[in-house]
Amino acid sequence: MSKYKKKIQKDTSSYETDIRLERSIEYMGWFYLLAVVGLLSVWLIFDAILDVSFIDLQPNVYTFTFIAFTGTASAFSFALGWNIKNNREKKKQLVYDWLIAQFMLCIFAIFVLAIYQW
């Protein structure tokens, strides 16, 4: 037996992929949030303040659905990024639950629009 112990090298590639996953999910959340804020600010500035209506945005079900969907998708993305950051060992289950939640939200939005139009 040697009196020096071998140092165990940790695999840093897994850690780097976790960081990339967290960042991409957070960027996706920011993208959704900026889409909502951008739409609402353009609507407010051009339609309400300047009274220029080259963008024909009406407060109807389509606009409400877009705002609600992108807002909840942004919230889901930020929550997933925060949960993965705190629970790295449950990453696979959290991403799976997030995909199911996004799928259910999309199906719900499609059915609500279909029922409203019918």
Secondary structure, DSSP 8 states (H G I E B T S, - for coil): --SS-------HHHHHHHHHHHHHHHHHHHHHHHHHHHHHHHIIIIIIIS---SS---SSHHHHHHHHHHHHHHHHHHHHHHHHHH-GGGHHHHHHHHHHHHHHHHHHHHHHHHHHH-
